[in-house]
Amino acid sequence: MGPFGNRSAGQQSSRRGLKLWPILLFGLYFGYYYLSHSNEASFTGRKQLLDTTAQEEAALGLQSYQEILQQSQVVRSGPLPQQIQGIAQRLVEAAPKVEAYLAETNGVPASTDWSAYQWQVSVIESDQVNAFCLPGGKIAVYTGIVPVAKNSDGLAAVMGHEIAHALLRHGGERMAQQKLVQIGSIAASMSTGDMDPGQRQMVMAAIGAGAQYGVLLPFSRSHESEADHVGLLLSAAACFDPQEAPRLWERMASLGRQKPPEFMSTHP
């Protein structure tokens, strides 16, 4: 053979380009998924993407909560659990009033499935500056956050924020978003399967960064803003001082500059 007749099949295959059909299929699936799983949220009035029911999310929340408590030292007696329980009860009792107010303001029906929320409160002995409320109303407050909160109003600000995440069903929304990102990643992988390996790696890295910084992170920040707003309304409706919230977040930020607490790392 001549010097130009010896090109390998591998060299030729590396020049193959992008397959469009997986991207088109994903586009069709995304359109169907969005139309069939999009609902107006009564607390915010915005379109929310959910493919799980509040009951299903609550079951997942309960499972995670039980696993966390089994691995933690739970404070079961003394004044602190009683104080935390009392704060939680006032915030929870205020929630239907806040929903009714926001639903009327947003011009949407109040649609929360309150039967999915079986509220439970635990205090965990730990230096972690953290608190959470899982889907279904499973609340945990770590003792490490108590000195930072300083008083009942500060604790109500933290707990109201976490309860708001559960009421707004942010956990279920994140699951739906991650599902779409995973399916989109599979479609992208199929589309680039015949590309040059180096080129393919660059394209997949760009897609991954786009999903993280263009979809997941902006939604995460949006969720935090919504939880701040609804959490403040819960605190005010429960007759706590909402003006303590900015002072609390300033203390959190100051602590974060020294060593980021767990709460700040999970709340971008």
Order of alpha helices (4+ residues) and beta strands (2+ residues): alpha-alpha-beta-beta-alpha-beta-alpha-beta-beta-beta-alpha-alpha-alpha-alpha-alpha-alpha-alpha
